[in-house]
Amino acid sequence: MSELADTPKPPYWAVIFASVRTDADAEHYSQTADEMMALADEEAIAGWQAQADHLIAQRLGRERWYRAYRLRVARVERAATFERQD
């Protein structure tokens, strides 16, 4: 079994979200992050900004959870894998 996450065969889309957290409301943040991950899939990327639960999470993030964040959406054209079988 691989220790690396499986990804689809290219091409596929990747959404990269990096943030600097505040100390506020860690328990609710964790629950909301789990819910957002459950909602995210390939079909949802285009409409993600208009998704109702995500709009609430965005507002809460800006008000409470993040000092800063950066979002990137990228199309993965090529992927390579190496795994030693020791």
Secondary structure as the mmCIF struct_conf table of DSSP 4:
data_model
#
loop_
_struct_conf.conf_type_id
_struct_conf.id
_struct_conf.beg_label_comp_id
_struct_conf.beg_label_asym_id
_struct_conf.beg_label_seq_id
_struct_conf.end_label_comp_id
_struct_conf.end_label_asym_id
_struct_conf.end_label_seq_id
BEND BEND1 GLU A 3 LEU A 4
HELX_LH_PP_P HELX_LH_PP_P1 ALA A 5 ASP A 6
HELX_LH_PP_P HELX_LH_PP_P2 PRO A 8 PRO A 8
BEND BEND2 LYS A 9 PRO A 11
STRN STRN1 TYR A 12 ARG A 21
BEND BEND3 ASP A 23 ALA A 24
HELX_RH_AL_P HELX_RH_AL_P1 ALA A 26 LEU A 39
HELX_RH_3T_P HELX_RH_3T_P1 GLU A 42 ALA A 44
TURN_TY1_P TURN_TY1_P1 ILE A 45 GLY A 47
HELX_RH_3T_P HELX_RH_3T_P2 TRP A 48 ALA A 50
HELX_RH_AL_P HELX_RH_AL_P2 ALA A 52 LEU A 60
HELX_RH_PI_P HELX_RH_PI_P1 GLY A 61 TRP A 65
STRN STRN2 TYR A 66 VAL A 76
#
